[in-house]
Amino acid sequence: MIKIGILGYGNLGKGVEAAIKKNDDLQLKAVYTRRAPETLTIATEGAQVKSISALESGKEDIDVLIICSGSATDLPQQTPQFAALYNCIDSFDTHAKIPTHFAAVDAAAKQAGKISVISCGWDPGMFSINRVYSLSVLPDGEAYTFWGRGVSQGHSDAVRRIAGVKDCRQYTVPVPAALEAVRSGSNPDLTTRQKHTRECFVVAEEGADLAKIEQEIKTMPNYFDDYDTTVHFISEEEMKQNHSTLPHGGSVIYSGTSSEGTKHVIEYSLKLDSNPEFTGSVLAAYARAAYRLNCEGNSGAKTVLDIAPAYLSAKTPEELREHYL
């Protein structure tokens, strides 16, 4: 049994817990939290709930720590800190800052003789693998990534910070014409606005200025100003009834040529009922890989691009060759 610790028990932490229950070789030993441990009830009998401070000794009885915190401020601090003590997994998803994060985690993990796998999930993660596989097979080509239709938690949170907004779900939606053009193999040049639209379902405070809220959403830099955005104002009841889950998904489409006039289109797509549960499932698989790699004497930071698929599977190499190769 590979003994797992989960740091953080929000949507993602609960998703990892659900994934562990599906894997017979993984065991949840403890959930670590910044909240008062006695206030937290988890779904796994026999697992402990502890303060995050318990990890600082470096002596917790876990083989891998899965860190389920946010990329903005938590993971840049927490993953290097705990990579110096345990094998770690995180889902750091700020693409532009991955090289810096990797370097910090790599230094800590190498010094400790531990393995840390960063940026696990579906993008970065499964989508990253498919972009690199496609590029490697067809070097003369172009990769296109479409997200949705699904809930963007970061964009939803950004809208909730607007004065007068009580709740929001923001959906990222691929533009059908853009998808069709890419799938045709024509390698179109597409702007941000041409690839995706954004749709907001907003519960406003009583008496709020709806026109002002809509204007603030549509002009918000880095979030909505580069997109065609539709805003719907709805009731709390409608929000609970129709927008209580966190679905997501998307596609990586690669269009390339092997010779003059010979085109190929590669597509990998996901349709997820629950973004955090699927992401948690990816994190759990890479926890298995991290444990195995460390048992072989490997150390330092890794990404999904560095790890062979067989390390992720609970099945033996013989079973994989016989049934999946």
C-alpha positions, 0 to 999 in steps of 0.5 A: 500500500502506498500511504497518501497524505492530502494537504487541503480539503477543498474541492480538489482535496475531496477529488483526490480522496475519491480517487484514492477509494478507486485504487486498491494500492493507495491508502489515505493516511491523513488530511492536513489542514489550515483549519482547526482539525476538529472542525473538519469531517472527511469521508474516509474512515480511519484516516486522521485529520491533522494540522498542517504544522504536523508536516513540518517535522518531516516524520509523518507516516506517508509515502507521498503528499498530494498538495491541493492548494491554489497556484496563485500564492499557496503552491509556490511556497508550499511545494518547495517547503514540503518537497524538502521533506516528502515526495510531493505532487501538485497541480500548479497551473500558472503556465508562464510560471512553471519554469520558475516553480520547477526550479524551486521544487527541483532544488528542494527535492534533490537536496532531500533525495525526494521526488516531486511531480508538479503541474499534474492535472489535465491542463497542464497535465494530460493536454500537455502530454498530447501536445508533445506527442503530436509535435514529436510525431508531426514536427511540421504542424500546429497545436490548438487547445480549446477549453470547455464548455465548462466552469472556470473557477478562477473567472467565477471568483473574479466576478464574485469580487465585484461589488453587488455580486453574491454568486457567479458561475463563469463558463468558457465556451469554444466557438464552433466555427473555430473548432470546425476550422481547426478540425478541417486541417486548414491551420487557421490563425485564430485570435483569443476572441475567435477561439472562445466566448465566456458566459456568466450566470450571476446572482446579484445582491438585492438593489444592485446596479445590474448594468454596472455589474455587467459593464465591469465584467465585460471590461475586466482586464485579463479575464473578459475584455478579450472575449465576447461575454454574455451575462445572465442575471439569475436567482439563487434558486436557479443557481443551486438547481442548474449550476451547482456542479463543476463540469469542464473539459476541452480538446487538444487538436493538432494538425500537421503534414508528413509530406507535401499535401498529406495532412493529419489531424490528431485530437484528444478530448475530455468531457468531465462531470467534475473538474476537481474529481478528474484532476484528483484522479490524475494527481493520485496516479502520479502519486503512484509514479512518484513513489515508484521513482523514488524507490528506484533512487530518483530525486528532484522535480518531474513533470508529466512529460518526464514520466513513462505511462507504465509508472502511472498504472497499478497493473504490472508491466506484463498485464499492460503489454498483454492487454493495453499495448 
